[in-house]
């Protein structure tokens, strides 16, 4: 009777510990990507950085590819939280065009990590995944609110294509553009696609 009364608390504690351990491993993996690139992210390296056994990493993510996909999911969730619940101009309570501009710049801010991880994950079919479709829905909604004309889903795909992590890494690392230049290009594209509203550009 007494043990049953305490069972929910124990289960909750175990779930909380599991969530904390998972986050610890993801943070360790992200640090390795930032410092040394995705090729440095092995199960051994993550375990050593997090201070756990390698078996713990395998139990949480199954494989290196699973770990990479979890990193991408974490990145997507952070951005989603920012544009759904965060402060303007990225979050609500800002004009749609300003939110679109902020969305692109926010996505570019972590592009180096995302590009490295996508390459290492060898991701397939990502245009049908929930994270991509959530981002596309968000961009399409803002385009409609801003009065963009044409096939809105196609316009949303076109805009998101300019933020493709591997493309942006190529533009920065091979072509020599800066992240600010890529962000400025995103902003010009956004403002070209929506009609000018009297007074907003004065």
C-alpha positions in Angstrom: 0.0 0.0 0.0 2.7 2.4 1.0 4.9 1.5 -2.0 2.0 2.0 -4.4 1.4 5.5 -3.0 5.0 6.4 -3.8 5.1 4.8 -7.3 3.9 7.8 -9.3 6.6 10.0 -7.7 9.3 7.4 -8.5 8.1 7.1 -12.1 8.1 10.8 -12.5 11.6 11.1 -11.1 12.8 8.4 -13.4 11.3 10.1 -16.4 12.8 13.4 -15.3 16.2 11.8 -14.9 15.9 10.2 -18.4 15.0 13.6 -19.9 17.9 15.3 -18.2 20.3 12.6 -19.4 19.1 12.8 -22.9 19.5 16.5 -22.9 23.0 16.2 -21.5 24.0 13.9 -24.4 22.5 16.2 -27.0 24.3 19.2 -25.5 27.5 17.2 -25.6 27.0 16.3 -29.2 26.1 19.8 -30.2 29.3 21.1 -28.5 31.4 18.6 -30.5 29.8 19.7 -33.8 30.4 23.4 -33.0 34.0 22.8 -32.0 35.2 20.1 -34.4 32.4 19.5 -37.0 30.0 16.6 -37.3 32.7 14.1 -38.2 34.0 14.4 -34.7 30.7 13.2 -33.3 31.1 9.5 -32.4 29.3 7.6 -29.8 32.6 7.3 -27.8 33.3 11.1 -28.1 29.8 12.0 -26.9 29.9 9.6 -24.0 33.3 11.0 -22.9 32.1 14.6 -23.2 29.0 13.8 -21.2 30.8 11.7 -18.7 28.8 8.5 -19.2 29.3 5.1 -20.7 29.1 4.5 -24.4 26.2 2.1 -23.8 24.1 4.9 -22.4 24.4 6.8 -25.7 23.4 3.7 -27.7 20.4 3.1 -25.4 19.2 6.6 -25.9 19.6 7.0 -29.6 20.3 3.5 -31.1 23.0 4.6 -33.5 25.0 7.6 -34.6 22.4 8.4 -37.3 19.7 8.4 -34.6 21.8 10.8 -32.5 22.1 13.1 -35.5 18.4 13.0 -36.2 17.8 13.9 -32.5 20.1 16.9 -32.8 18.1 18.1 -35.9 14.9 17.6 -34.0 16.1 19.6 -31.1 17.2 22.5 -33.4 13.8 22.5 -35.1 11.9 22.5 -31.8 13.9 25.4 -30.5 13.1 27.5 -33.6 9.4 26.4 -33.5 9.1 27.6 -29.9 10.7 30.9 -30.8 8.4 31.7 -33.7 5.2 30.4 -32.1 5.7 31.7 -28.5 8.7 34.0 -28.5 9.0 37.7 -28.6 8.7 39.8 -31.7 9.9 40.2 -34.4 10.3 36.4 -34.6 7.3 35.6 -32.5 3.7 36.9 -32.6 2.7 40.5 -32.3 5.0 41.7 -35.2 4.0 42.4 -38.8 4.1 39.3 -41.1 6.9 40.6 -43.3 9.1 41.4 -40.3 8.4 38.0 -38.9 9.4 36.4 -42.1 12.7 38.3 -42.2 13.4 37.4 -38.6 12.5 33.7 -39.3 15.2 33.5 -42.0 17.8 35.2 -39.9 17.1 33.0 -36.9 17.4 29.9 -39.1 20.7 31.1 -40.5 22.1 31.7 -37.0 22.6 28.0 -36.4 23.2 27.0 -40.0 26.7 25.8 -39.5 25.7 23.2 -36.9 22.5 22.2 -38.9 24.4 21.8 -42.1 27.1 19.7 -40.5 24.5 17.5 -38.9 22.3 17.1 -42.0 25.3 16.0 -44.0 26.3 13.5 -41.3 22.7 12.2 -40.9 22.5 11.6 -44.6 18.9 12.6 -44.3 16.3 11.4 -46.8 12.8 12.5 -47.5 13.0 15.5 -45.2 10.5 17.5 -47.3 7.8 15.2 -46.0 8.9 15.3 -42.3 6.9 17.2 -39.7 9.6 19.8 -38.9 9.8 20.8 -42.6 6.1 21.0 -43.0 5.7 23.0 -39.7 8.2 25.5 -41.0 6.5 25.6 -44.4 3.1 26.1 -42.9 4.5 29.0 -40.8 6.2 30.7 -43.8 3.0 30.2 -46.0 0.8 31.7 -43.3 3.0 34.8 -43.0 3.1 35.1 -46.8 -0.7 35.1 -46.9 -0.9 37.6 -44.1 1.5 39.9 -45.9 -0.6 39.7 -49.1 1.8 37.7 -51.3 0.4 36.7 -54.6 0.8 33.4 -56.6 1.0 29.8 -55.4 1.7 30.3 -51.7 2.9 26.7 -51.1 5.4 27.0 -54.0 6.6 30.4 -52.7 7.1 28.9 -49.2 9.2 26.0 -50.7 11.2 28.5 -52.7 12.0 30.7 -49.7 12.9 27.7 -47.5 15.2 26.4 -50.3 17.4 29.5 -49.9 17.9 28.5 -46.2 18.9 25.0 -47.0 21.8 24.3 -44.6 24.1 22.6 -47.1 23.6 25.3 -49.7 24.3 28.1 -47.2 27.4 26.3 -46.0 28.6 26.1 -49.6 27.9 29.8 -50.1 29.8 30.7 -47.0 32.7 28.2 -47.0 33.3 27.9 -50.8 31.9 31.1 -52.4 33.0 33.4 -49.6 29.8 35.1 -48.6 29.2 36.0 -45.0 26.2 35.0 -43.0 25.0 38.6 -42.9 25.1 38.7 -46.7 23.0 35.6 -46.9 20.6 37.0 -44.4 20.4 40.3 -46.4 19.6 38.3 -49.5 16.8 36.5 -47.6 15.3 39.8 -46.6 15.4 41.1 -50.1 13.6 38.0 -51.4 10.9 38.3 -48.7 10.3 42.0 -49.4 10.2 41.3 -53.2 7.5 38.7 -52.8 5.1 40.9 -50.9 3.4 44.1 -52.0 4.7 47.3 -50.6 2.4 48.7 -47.9 2.1 52.4 -47.8 4.2 54.0 -45.0 6.2 50.8 -44.1 9.2 51.7 -46.2 9.4 55.5 -45.5 
